[in-house]
């Protein structure tokens, strides 16, 4: 787990980390407000696109591949964000926040090549260490947006979480509050200078099995450890079809053809599973 520290933007490029921190604060002020985001990050992404007059669809589907977290691509000027609903919710949330940074770079014309070529977030990038500079920045941006410095200090003060005697259960409390994965939570405490590097490494040395055991025993953060594999959402595709049908905007043959097309898409995804 120590790769999370050594592979972070904070450790590798401290000045660039501060720039991303400033960006996340500005972004939060314009698009998020002052509340802890958690699952509302899905709406934040949609709202950002709407305010910038960009067509965007967020699709959620269980790809039955825990290595695949999310991917984003542009097709005929429309952005598509595809999220693996098989993942536990906290990872889905982090994945969407990560992809939001790529979308931001595309919309603000900072770097359009990542999205144009297709952005792919897998477990190595999201859970261990990024390879590209933009993925490195996207990981930092996601953590900073989902657990801001201000909110982190407020909640650690309220719950008395500080110093080098911090426990795994303390981390679970923060995971419950912010809906972040374990590693990302520890990293944010290190970035915020709440804990030392040695304490962060000790916390990261705990096995996944032990952390899962503590979640089961305490019940903390359990709500974010479940997947949503039963959730399949095709963005506005079905919504548009239903609207067109209800308002009789389609001929019978076109409506039947559109329904058949959507069934073929679903069938294709099922075969991939």
Protein Blocks (a to p, Z undefined) as FASTA:
>chain_A
ZZmmmmpmklmmmmlmmmmmmmmmmmmmmmnojadfklmlmmmmmmmmmmnopacddddd
dehpakbmbdcddeehiacddddfkbcfklmmmmmmmmmmmmmmmmnomammlmmnopad
dfklmmmccfblmlmmmmmmmmmmmmcfklmmmmmmmnopgcjkbcfklmmmmmmmnopa
fklmmmmmmmnomacfklmmmmmmpcfklmmmmmmmnopoklmmcccklpccehjmlmmm
mmmmmnopacfklmmmmmmmmmmmmmmmmmmZZ
